[in-house]
Amino acid sequence: MYADRHAREFHPASLSVAVGVNVVLIGALLFANPPSVFKKPQDTTLTTTNIPLQPPPPPEPLLPEIQPRESVTPQPAPRPVPDLTTLPVDVAPAGPVFSPPPPLPPIEGGVIGGTGTARVVDPPKPPSVFTGPQVDPRYAGQFQPPYPSAEQRMGEAGRVVVRVLVGTDGRVRQAECVTASSDGFCRATRERALAKWRFKPATRDGVAEEAWRTMSVTFVLED
């Protein structure tokens, strides 16, 4: 109880003594080792020296600006055109020659797309291929007629041109003397032609047919 009462009592004199003691201690500390912040800095002189600067390097020469090249496509040289007016007539053009297509068949009875009736006409047929009678080599030795006896006794030579009609079987159907040295030579030639002469018949597009042929026969005496 005594302590509580003593604590509740306040003495102003005691507070003043405590404050004074603290002030004295702080002042002693300040004068014993004053802080560096209160020191006056010494005067210093700044000496400067000019350092020569090296000259800058010369500027590099500027390269000329390179313009991009325009791509140019070379044009082929023009081909010489021949003067067709100076070419000869019989000179054929070089290279293959193509024949024109065959013409279209004619249309009769109206026009396509009209009101008439159209009828297609067959194109004309190509010309037929004809081969005349040919001597059959198997019977070639039988073509010389016998010498007429009257002309032989007189020692006369002769020549006969005879025209014969050859049938489809190769036999002679008719015989006509065109020229003859004498009647004896003509008669001997006609008889021999009708009896012994054999031919390969004439053909038209591969089909046998009758046809005429002219033959020449010579009569000569042998020594």
C-alpha positions as CSV (number, residue, x, y, z in Angstrom):
1,M,0.0,0.0,0.0
2,Y,2.9,2.3,0.7
3,A,4.4,1.6,-2.6
4,D,1.2,2.4,-4.5
5,R,0.9,5.6,-2.8
6,H,4.5,6.5,-3.4
7,A,4.1,5.8,-7.0
8,R,1.1,7.9,-7.4
9,E,2.9,11.0,-5.9
10,F,4.7,13.1,-8.6
11,H,7.6,15.4,-7.7
12,P,8.6,18.1,-10.3
13,A,12.0,18.6,-8.8
14,S,13.0,15.0,-9.5
15,L,12.0,15.4,-13.2
16,S,14.1,18.6,-13.6
17,V,17.2,16.9,-12.1
18,A,16.9,13.9,-14.5
19,V,16.6,16.2,-17.5
20,G,19.6,18.2,-16.5
21,V,21.8,15.1,-16.0
22,N,20.9,13.9,-19.5
23,V,21.7,17.3,-21.0
24,V,25.1,17.4,-19.3
25,L,25.9,13.9,-20.6
26,I,25.0,14.7,-24.2
27,G,27.0,18.0,-24.2
28,A,30.1,16.1,-22.9
29,L,29.8,13.6,-25.6
30,L,29.5,16.2,-28.3
31,F,32.6,18.2,-27.2
32,A,34.7,15.1,-26.6
33,N,34.2,13.7,-30.1
34,P,32.4,16.2,-32.3
35,P,30.8,14.5,-35.4
36,S,32.4,15.1,-38.8
37,V,29.4,16.7,-40.1
38,F,30.3,19.9,-38.2
39,K,33.8,20.1,-39.6
40,K,34.4,22.8,-42.2
41,P,35.8,21.3,-45.4
42,Q,39.3,22.5,-46.4
43,D,39.6,24.7,-49.4
44,T,40.9,22.8,-52.5
45,T,42.0,24.2,-55.9
46,L,40.7,22.4,-59.0
47,T,43.4,22.1,-61.7
48,T,42.3,21.2,-65.3
49,T,44.4,20.0,-68.1
50,N,43.4,20.0,-71.8
51,I,43.7,16.6,-73.3
52,P,44.1,16.8,-77.1
53,L,41.4,14.9,-78.8
54,Q,42.3,12.7,-81.8
55,P,40.6,13.9,-85.0
56,P,37.7,11.8,-86.1
57,P,38.4,9.4,-89.0
58,P,37.5,10.6,-92.5
59,P,34.1,9.6,-93.6
60,E,34.0,6.6,-95.8
61,P,33.1,7.3,-99.4
62,L,29.6,6.7,-100.2
63,L,29.0,3.9,-102.8
64,P,26.8,4.9,-105.7
65,E,23.4,3.5,-105.3
66,I,23.0,0.5,-107.6
67,Q,19.9,0.5,-109.5
68,P,18.3,-3.0,-110.1
69,R,18.5,-4.1,-113.6
70,E,15.4,-4.6,-115.5
71,S,15.0,-8.1,-116.8
72,V,14.9,-8.0,-120.6
73,T,13.8,-11.0,-122.5
74,P,15.7,-11.3,-125.8
75,Q,13.4,-11.2,-128.8
76,P,14.1,-13.8,-131.5
77,A,15.3,-12.5,-134.8
78,P,12.5,-12.3,-137.4
79,R,12.6,-15.1,-139.9
80,P,13.2,-14.0,-143.5
81,V,10.1,-14.2,-145.6
82,P,10.8,-15.7,-149.0
83,D,9.7,-13.9,-152.0
84,L,7.1,-16.3,-153.5
85,T,6.9,-14.4,-156.7
86,T,10.5,-15.4,-157.7
87,L,10.0,-19.2,-157.0
88,P,9.8,-21.4,-160.1
89,V,6.5,-23.0,-160.8
90,D,7.7,-26.6,-160.4
91,V,9.3,-26.1,-157.0
92,A,7.4,-28.0,-154.3
93,P,7.4,-26.7,-150.7
94,A,9.6,-28.4,-148.3
95,G,8.1,-30.8,-145.8
96,P,5.2,-33.2,-146.0
97,V,2.3,-32.2,-148.2
98,F,-1.1,-32.8,-146.9
99,S,-4.0,-33.4,-149.3
100,P,-7.2,-31.5,-148.5
101,P,-10.0,-33.5,-147.0
102,P,-12.5,-35.0,-149.4
103,P,-15.5,-32.8,-150.1
104,L,-18.7,-33.4,-148.3
105,P,-21.5,-35.2,-150.1
106,P,-23.9,-32.8,-151.8
107,I,-27.3,-32.3,-150.2
108,E,-30.4,-32.1,-152.4
109,G,-34.0,-31.3,-151.7
110,G,-33.5,-28.3,-149.5
111,V,-31.1,-26.5,-147.1
112,I,-30.2,-27.8,-143.7
113,G,-32.2,-26.0,-141.1
114,G,-34.9,-25.1,-143.6
115,T,-38.3,-26.5,-144.3
116,G,-37.3,-28.8,-147.3
117,T,-36.4,-32.4,-147.1
118,A,-32.7,-33.2,-147.5
119,R,-31.4,-36.2,-149.3
120,V,-27.7,-37.3,-149.3
121,V,-26.3,-38.1,-152.7
122,D,-23.6,-40.7,-152.9
123,P,-20.2,-39.2,-153.9
124,P,-18.9,-40.1,-157.4
125,K,-17.0,-43.3,-157.5
126,P,-13.3,-43.2,-158.4
127,P,-12.3,-44.2,-161.9
128,S,-11.9,-47.9,-162.4
129,V,-8.5,-49.6,-162.9
130,F,-8.3,-51.4,-166.3
131,T,-5.6,-53.8,-167.3
132,G,-5.4,-55.0,-170.9
133,P,-4.9,-58.6,-172.1
134,Q,-1.4,-60.0,-171.5
135,V,0.4,-62.8,-173.3
136,D,0.4,-66.0,-171.2
137,P,4.0,-67.0,-171.0
138,R,3.1,-70.7,-170.9
139,Y,1.9,-70.5,-174.5
140,A,4.5,-68.1,-175.9
141,G,6.1,-70.8,-178.1
142,Q,2.8,-71.3,-180.0
143,F,2.3,-67.7,-181.2
144,Q,4.4,-68.0,-184.4
145,P,2.1,-69.1,-187.3
146,P,3.3,-71.7,-189.9
147,Y,5.0,-70.1,-193.0
148,P,2.5,-70.1,-196.0
149,S,3.7,-72.5,-198.7
150,A,3.2,-70.1,-201.6
151,E,5.1,-67.3,-200.0
152,Q,7.8,-69.8,-198.9
153,R,8.3,-71.1,-202.5
154,M,8.7,-67.5,-203.7
155,G,11.1,-66.7,-200.9
156,E,9.0,-63.8,-199.7
157,A,9.1,-62.4,-196.2
158,G,6.1,-60.7,-194.7
159,R,4.6,-58.9,-191.7
160,V,1.1,-58.9,-190.3
161,V,-0.6,-56.6,-187.8
162,V,-3.6,-58.4,-186.4
163,R,-6.3,-57.2,-183.9
164,V,-7.7,-59.9,-181.6
165,L,-10.6,-60.0,-179.1
166,V,-9.6,-61.9,-176.0
167,G,-12.4,-63.5,-174.0
168,T,-12.6,-63.8,-170.2
169,D,-11.0,-67.3,-170.5
170,G,-8.0,-66.0,-172.3
171,R,-8.9,-67.5,-175.7
172,V,-9.2,-65.4,-178.9
173,R,-12.8,-64.9,-179.9
174,Q,-12.2,-62.8,-183.0
175,A,-9.1,-61.9,-185.2
176,E,-8.9,-59.1,-187.8
177,C,-6.0,-58.3,-190.0
178,V,-5.2,-54.6,-189.8
179,T,-2.3,-54.8,-192.3
180,A,-0.6,-57.8,-194.1
181,S,2.0,-58.3,-196.7
182,S,-0.2,-60.8,-198.5
183,D,-3.5,-62.7,-198.0
184,G,-1.5,-65.8,-197.3
185,F,0.3,-64.2,-194.3
186,C,-3.0,-62.7,-193.0
187,R,-4.9,-66.1,-193.3
188,A,-2.1,-68.0,-191.5
189,T,-2.0,-65.5,-188.7
190,R,-5.7,-65.5,-188.1
191,E,-6.0,-69.2,-188.1
192,R,-3.1,-69.5,-185.6
193,A,-4.5,-66.8,-183.3
194,L,-8.0,-68.5,-183.1
195,A,-6.5,-72.0,-182.5
196,K,-3.4,-71.6,-180.4
197,W,-3.0,-68.1,-178.9
198,R,-3.7,-67.8,-175.2
199,F,-3.7,-64.6,-173.1
200,K,-4.3,-63.5,-169.5
201,P,-7.7,-61.8,-169.8
202,A,-8.2,-58.2,-169.3
203,T,-9.5,-57.0,-165.9
204,R,-11.4,-54.0,-164.6
205,D,-11.1,-53.5,-160.9
206,G,-9.9,-57.1,-160.6
207,V,-12.8,-58.5,-162.6
208,A,-12.1,-60.3,-166.0
209,E,-13.7,-58.9,-169.1
210,E,-13.3,-59.2,-172.9
211,A,-11.0,-56.7,-174.5
212,W,-9.2,-56.1,-177.8
213,R,-5.4,-56.3,-178.3
214,T,-3.2,-55.6,-181.4
215,M,-0.4,-58.0,-182.2
216,S,2.4,-57.9,-184.8
217,V,3.8,-61.0,-186.5
218,T,6.9,-61.2,-188.7
219,F,7.6,-63.9,-191.3
220,V,11.3,-64.5,-192.1
221,L,12.9,-67.3,-194.1
222,E,15.8,-69.1,-192.4
223,D,18.8,-70.2,-194.5
